[in-house]
């Protein structure tokens, strides 16, 4: 009897030893571990938590310098709108516009030759060939643009043009160029292409209100030269020298403010306030909200590739 009881106790002790769960191990794959739930974590789980590891410390002068690219392009768009307004009021004739187009084209190629470090003769000839096709296509399509919006009122055209320019400024890629610059590794994104299309449609709407086909051709050539090639030129200048980029930006701001002031004093005040808001107020807000930024990282984060998948 005693032997039977002793044997049964030995069996129970063995059962308890076999049912005792093994030590939990941190494994990525392997299924559930015996005795632990699927979402079990031990005491060392929060030891690997890191707070604000990727938060970038910014200072006011650096953020203000970074905002120069935005104010620069806002001034470029304001100059385009000023030329549109003077052309619609017939203060600028088609011959003057044609001379302006030729001067801008020559100036753009000169800046590109002086600043682009990876520009070759083959790439330059490629640009020239594309521009020749581009100009020929515009000249052929000018009669179509001339009669495109005859049945639409001028108020609707103005409202739609303003809306498209706002979309253009909102989606524009201020850190790059819609045309891929020499030596660039990334292609333009979807938002920048939408922004470019919005500017082209706005140019077509403005050109369709002009009185002659040559007027339409010259204003379309001017608008597309600016919207297509101005980001490329400013990108090349910025890559070439930050000092030249700042000098060019401040000169462009002064020119835009003077031209807009001649157009209307209220528009001058609006543009000046917008430039101050972008250059001073927005950087100040960005610096202030950085104090409230709180980010946690740990073993629960998804794995990130440390190399470019396109390579």
C-alpha positions as CSV (number, residue, x, y, z in Angstrom):
1,X,0.0,0.0,0.0
2,X,2.8,2.4,0.9
3,X,4.7,1.5,-2.2
4,X,1.6,2.3,-4.3
5,X,1.2,5.7,-2.6
6,X,4.9,6.5,-3.1
7,X,4.7,5.5,-6.8
8,X,1.6,7.8,-7.3
9,X,3.4,10.8,-5.7
10,X,6.4,10.2,-8.0
11,X,4.1,10.3,-11.0
12,X,2.5,13.6,-9.8
13,X,5.9,15.2,-9.2
14,X,7.0,14.1,-12.7
15,X,3.8,15.5,-14.2
16,X,4.3,18.9,-12.4
17,X,7.9,19.0,-13.7
18,X,6.8,18.3,-17.3
19,X,4.0,20.9,-17.1
20,X,6.3,23.7,-15.8
21,X,6.7,26.2,-18.6
22,X,10.1,26.8,-20.2
23,X,11.8,30.1,-20.1
24,X,10.3,32.7,-22.5
25,X,12.6,33.5,-25.5
26,X,12.4,36.5,-27.8
27,X,12.0,35.0,-31.2
28,X,10.6,36.5,-34.4
29,X,9.3,33.2,-35.8
30,X,8.5,30.0,-34.1
31,X,4.9,30.1,-33.1
32,X,3.4,30.4,-29.6
33,X,5.7,29.2,-26.7
34,X,4.2,26.8,-24.3
35,X,2.7,28.5,-21.2
36,X,2.8,32.0,-22.6
37,X,0.2,34.0,-24.5
38,X,0.9,35.2,-28.0
39,X,1.2,38.8,-26.9
40,X,3.4,38.1,-23.8
41,X,6.3,40.5,-23.1
42,X,8.8,40.2,-20.3
43,X,10.2,42.9,-18.1
44,X,12.9,43.8,-20.6
45,X,10.4,45.0,-23.2
46,X,10.4,48.6,-22.2
47,X,14.1,48.7,-21.6
48,X,14.7,49.2,-25.3
49,X,12.3,52.1,-25.7
50,X,13.9,55.3,-27.0
51,X,12.2,58.7,-26.9
52,X,12.7,61.4,-29.5
53,X,15.4,59.5,-31.3
54,X,14.7,60.9,-34.7
55,X,13.6,64.5,-33.7
56,X,15.7,67.0,-35.6
57,X,16.8,70.0,-33.6
58,X,16.2,73.2,-35.7
59,X,17.2,76.8,-35.1
60,X,15.5,79.9,-36.4
61,X,18.1,81.2,-38.9
62,X,18.4,77.7,-40.5
63,X,14.6,77.4,-41.0
64,X,14.4,80.9,-42.4
65,X,17.1,80.1,-44.9
66,X,15.2,77.0,-45.9
67,X,12.1,79.0,-46.5
68,X,13.9,81.2,-49.1
69,X,13.1,78.6,-51.8
70,X,9.4,79.0,-51.2
71,X,9.4,82.8,-51.2
72,X,11.6,82.7,-54.3
73,X,9.0,80.7,-56.2
74,X,6.1,82.7,-54.9
75,X,7.8,85.8,-56.4
76,X,8.3,84.0,-59.7
77,X,4.6,83.2,-59.9
78,X,3.7,86.8,-58.9
79,X,5.9,88.1,-61.8
80,X,4.1,85.7,-64.2
81,X,0.7,87.0,-63.0
82,X,1.9,90.6,-63.4
83,X,2.9,89.9,-67.0
84,X,-0.4,88.2,-67.6
85,X,-2.3,91.2,-66.3
86,X,-0.3,93.7,-68.4
87,X,-0.8,91.5,-71.5
88,X,-4.5,91.2,-71.0
89,X,-4.8,95.0,-70.6
90,X,-2.7,95.3,-73.9
91,X,0.1,97.2,-72.2
92,X,2.5,94.6,-73.5
93,X,2.3,93.7,-77.2
94,X,3.2,90.5,-78.8
95,X,6.6,91.7,-80.2
96,X,7.7,92.7,-76.7
97,X,6.6,89.4,-75.4
98,X,8.5,87.6,-78.1
99,X,11.7,89.5,-77.2
100,X,11.1,88.7,-73.5
101,X,10.8,85.0,-74.4
102,X,14.0,85.0,-76.4
103,X,15.9,86.8,-73.6
104,X,14.6,84.4,-70.9
105,X,15.5,81.4,-73.0
106,X,19.1,82.7,-73.6
107,X,19.4,83.7,-69.9
108,X,18.2,80.2,-68.8
109,X,20.7,78.4,-71.0
110,X,23.5,80.7,-69.8
111,X,22.8,80.0,-66.2
112,X,22.5,76.2,-66.9
113,X,25.9,76.2,-68.6
114,X,27.6,78.1,-65.8
115,X,26.1,76.2,-62.9
116,X,25.4,72.6,-64.0
117,X,28.5,70.5,-63.3
118,X,27.4,67.4,-65.1
119,X,26.1,69.1,-68.3
120,X,27.5,67.5,-71.5
121,X,27.2,68.5,-75.1
122,X,24.9,65.5,-75.7
123,X,22.6,66.6,-72.8
124,X,22.6,70.2,-74.1
125,X,21.7,69.1,-77.6
126,X,18.9,67.0,-76.1
127,X,17.5,70.0,-74.3
128,X,17.7,72.1,-77.5
129,X,16.0,69.5,-79.5
130,X,13.2,69.1,-77.0
131,X,12.7,72.9,-76.8
132,X,12.5,73.2,-80.6
133,X,9.8,70.5,-80.6
134,X,8.1,72.3,-77.7
135,X,8.1,75.7,-79.5
136,X,6.9,74.2,-82.8
137,X,4.0,72.4,-81.0
138,X,3.0,75.6,-79.2
139,X,2.9,77.5,-82.5
140,X,0.7,74.9,-84.1
141,X,-1.7,74.7,-81.2
142,X,-2.0,78.5,-80.8
143,X,-5.1,78.8,-83.0
144,X,-6.8,76.2,-80.9
145,X,-6.0,78.0,-77.7
146,X,-7.2,81.3,-79.3
147,X,-10.8,80.1,-79.6
148,X,-10.9,77.7,-76.6
149,X,-12.9,79.7,-74.1
150,X,-15.0,82.0,-76.2
151,X,-18.2,80.7,-74.6
152,X,-17.0,81.1,-71.0
153,X,-17.3,84.4,-69.1
154,X,-14.2,86.3,-68.0
155,X,-15.2,86.1,-64.3
156,X,-15.2,82.3,-64.5
157,X,-11.8,82.3,-66.3
158,X,-10.3,84.5,-63.6
159,X,-11.7,82.4,-60.7
160,X,-10.6,79.2,-62.3
161,X,-7.1,80.6,-63.0
162,X,-6.7,81.8,-59.4
163,X,-7.8,78.4,-58.1
164,X,-5.3,76.6,-60.4
165,X,-2.5,78.8,-59.3
166,X,-3.2,78.1,-55.7
167,X,-3.2,74.4,-56.4
168,X,0.1,74.9,-58.3
169,X,1.7,76.7,-55.3
170,X,0.4,74.2,-52.8
171,X,1.6,71.1,-54.6
172,X,4.8,72.4,-56.1
173,X,8.0,70.6,-55.2
174,X,10.1,73.4,-53.6
175,X,13.1,71.1,-52.9
176,X,13.6,69.9,-56.5
177,X,12.5,70.4,-60.1
178,X,9.8,69.1,-62.3
179,X,12.3,68.6,-65.1
180,X,15.0,66.1,-63.9
181,X,18.2,68.1,-63.4
182,X,21.6,66.8,-64.6
183,X,22.9,64.3,-62.0
184,X,19.7,64.0,-60.0
185,X,18.9,60.5,-58.7
186,X,15.1,60.9,-58.2
187,X,12.4,61.6,-60.7
188,X,9.7,64.2,-60.0
189,X,6.8,62.9,-57.8
190,X,3.1,62.8,-58.6
191,X,2.3,66.0,-56.6
192,X,4.8,68.1,-58.6
193,X,3.4,66.8,-61.9
194,X,-0.1,67.7,-60.8
195,X,1.2,71.2,-59.9
196,X,2.8,71.6,-63.3
197,X,-0.4,70.5,-65.1
198,X,-2.4,73.1,-63.0
199,X,0.0,75.9,-64.1
200,X,-0.3,74.8,-67.8
201,X,-4.1,74.8,-67.7
202,X,-4.0,78.3,-66.0
203,X,-1.7,79.5,-68.8
204,X,-4.1,78.2,-71.5
205,X,-7.1,79.9,-69.9
206,X,-5.2,83.2,-69.8
207,X,-3.9,82.9,-73.3
208,X,-7.4,82.1,-74.7
209,X,-8.6,85.7,-73.7
210,X,-6.0,87.4,-75.9
211,X,-6.9,89.2,-79.1
212,X,-4.5,87.6,-81.6
213,X,-2.8,84.2,-82.3
214,X,0.7,85.6,-82.0
215,X,-0.3,87.0,-78.6
216,X,-1.5,83.5,-77.6
217,X,1.7,81.9,-78.8
218,X,4.1,84.4,-77.1
219,X,2.2,84.3,-73.7
220,X,2.0,80.5,-73.7
221,X,5.8,80.3,-74.5
222,X,6.5,82.8,-71.7
223,X,4.4,81.0,-69.2
224,X,5.6,77.5,-69.9
225,X,9.2,78.7,-70.0
226,X,8.8,80.0,-66.5
227,X,6.8,77.1,-65.0
228,X,8.9,74.4,-66.7
229,X,12.4,75.8,-66.6
230,X,12.5,78.3,-63.7
231,X,12.5,75.5,-61.0
232,X,15.3,73.8,-63.0
233,X,17.4,77.0,-63.1
234,X,16.8,77.8,-59.4
235,X,17.7,74.2,-58.5
236,X,21.0,74.4,-60.4
237,X,21.8,77.8,-58.8
238,X,21.2,76.4,-55.3
239,X,23.4,73.4,-56.0
240,X,26.1,75.6,-57.3
241,X,26.4,78.1,-54.5
242,X,24.2,79.0,-51.5
243,X,25.4,82.6,-51.6
244,X,24.5,83.0,-55.3
245,X,21.1,81.4,-54.5
246,X,20.4,83.9,-51.7
247,X,21.5,86.9,-53.8
248,X,19.3,85.7,-56.7
249,X,16.4,85.2,-54.3
250,X,16.6,88.6,-52.7
251,X,17.0,90.3,-56.1
252,X,13.9,88.4,-57.4
253,X,11.9,89.4,-54.3
254,X,12.8,93.1,-54.8
255,X,11.8,92.8,-58.5
256,X,8.6,91.1,-57.8
257,X,7.6,93.6,-55.1
258,X,8.3,96.6,-57.4
259,X,6.4,95.1,-60.3
260,X,3.4,94.2,-58.2
261,X,3.4,97.7,-56.6
262,X,3.1,99.2,-60.0
263,X,0.2,96.9,-60.7
264,X,-1.8,97.6,-57.5
265,X,-0.9,98.8,-54.1
266,X,-3.2,96.3,-52.4
267,X,-1.6,93.4,-54.2
268,X,1.8,94.7,-53.1
269,X,0.6,94.7,-49.5
270,X,-0.8,91.2,-49.9
271,X,2.4,89.9,-51.4
272,X,4.6,91.5,-48.8
273,X,2.5,90.1,-46.0
274,X,2.6,86.6,-47.6
275,X,6.4,86.8,-47.9
276,X,6.7,87.9,-44.3
277,X,4.4,85.1,-43.2
278,X,6.4,82.4,-45.1
279,X,9.8,83.7,-44.1
280,X,9.3,84.7,-40.4
281,X,6.0,83.5,-39.0
282,X,6.0,79.9,-40.3
283,X,9.6,79.2,-39.2
284,X,8.8,80.6,-35.7
285,X,5.8,78.3,-35.5
286,X,7.8,75.3,-36.6
287,X,10.4,76.0,-33.9
288,X,7.8,76.4,-31.2
289,X,5.9,73.3,-32.0
290,X,9.1,71.2,-31.8
291,X,8.9,71.6,-28.0
292,X,5.7,69.6,-28.0
293,X,6.9,66.8,-30.3
294,X,7.0,63.4,-28.5
295,X,8.1,60.3,-30.4
296,X,8.8,56.8,-29.0
297,X,10.7,54.0,-30.7
298,X,11.2,50.4,-29.6
299,X,11.1,46.8,-30.6
300,X,7.5,47.1,-31.7
301,X,8.5,49.3,-34.7
302,X,8.5,47.9,-38.2
303,X,11.8,47.1,-39.7
304,X,13.2,49.7,-42.1
305,X,15.5,49.1,-45.0
306,X,18.9,50.6,-44.7
307,X,19.5,50.7,-48.5
308,X,17.7,52.0,-51.6
309,X,15.5,49.2,-53.0
310,X,16.0,50.6,-56.5
311,X,19.7,50.0,-56.5
